[in-house]
Amino acid sequence: MATIGIEMTQERPFDLLNKSIGQQVLIRLKNGTDIRGKVSSFDAHMNMVMENAEELDEGNLKAKLGTILLRGGNILFISPV
């Protein structure tokens, strides 16, 4: 069987999270809450420290939260803003 000379590089979740440090992201929590802010750090459990965090309601600012810690088990998804 012939192989094609295409090299596939696959990023792991932690590689993408490392690229997100210092960047704005949108995070949806299991309870449906949307949080927007800058990723400061994270650990192996995907617990995240965020700066300038804001709670959103249907895309509109609901509350300014400042610096927060999100428990990784509560995160549904993380998306670049």
Phi, psi and omega in degrees: 000129181279146176252146179267142184281045179255122179266123181258125174251128182244125179277142177269159181307319181291333175296316180293321178296320177301322178291338181278346181298128182085358182252155175284135176223162172247129180239132173254130178267163181302331181276005178093356179290136175255131179238131176242136178178182182262128179289124178263315179196168176207165178236187184295340179266006182066021168295136186233137170260130180235144177250153180053038182287144178225139173271134181248148174233108184053041177085351180259146180299125178254317181203143172270127185254340182077224179271126183224162173243123177255132177284128185304326181293346180265355185271126175272311179207161177231131182225140175296148179262000000 
